[in-house]
Amino acid sequence: MFAPSPLEAMLGRDVPRLPTGATRSGTIMRQAASGFTLLELVLVLLIMGLTIGLMLPRMGAGVKRMEEREFLQDVVHTLKRAHIRAMSSGQTEIFRIRGSERRYGLDQPPAQLIPENVDIYSDVLEQDPETGDRIVLFYSDGSVSDNDLKIVFDRQRTFFIFIHPISATIRVVERKSS
């Protein structure tokens, strides 16, 4: 029925054959199954869960820092725009902070929102008598009213925005917490 094996040819007689998958001890070997075992799947899911669990807080903190930077950049951009508009129009431009509505900007009323986790402080900002807004005045000669802003995120991270009174150059400095 079958072609003789090399051993059978050498011995000149039939050699008893084991059924497919059987061993000499008489037990049937399980043939290799395709796919993964439940243990393998659980291990992979466990490793993936640990990796994700360790990475999410770092990614969340990175997103939060990015949002903070975007807010700071927007405030600085608005201040610079006020300086440029004042010099090009020949009229005083007003940067406004309306604390009661948590808004800031060059418009009346200010349109840009201050995030809930942000506090803005200043000891020297003037107050608009009509609206109660805290204001920074940019004059047509390029100078600016006396001011400095302190911006605090989540009551933890503090940034200072310094505006030079004569040249209106803007500098942002982060105060490192100790």
Sequence and secondary structure as in RCSB ss.txt:
>XXXX:A:sequence
MFAPSPLEAMLGRDVPRLPTGATRSGTIMRQAASGFTLLELVLVLLIMGLTIGLMLPRMGAGVKRMEEREFLQDV
VHTLKRAHIRAMSSGQTEIFRIRGSERRYGLDQPPAQLIPENVDIYSDVLEQDPETGDRIVLFYSDGSVSDNDLK
IVFDRQRTFFIFIHPISATIRVVERKSS
>XXXX:A:secstr
     HHHHHHTS      TTB TTS B     SS  HHHHHHHHHHHHHHHHHHHHHHHHHHHHHHHHHHHHHH
HHHHHHHHHHHHHHSS EEEEEETTTTEEESSSS  EE  TTEEEE SS EE TTT  EEEEE TTS B S EEE
EEETTTEEEEEEE TTT  EEEEEE   
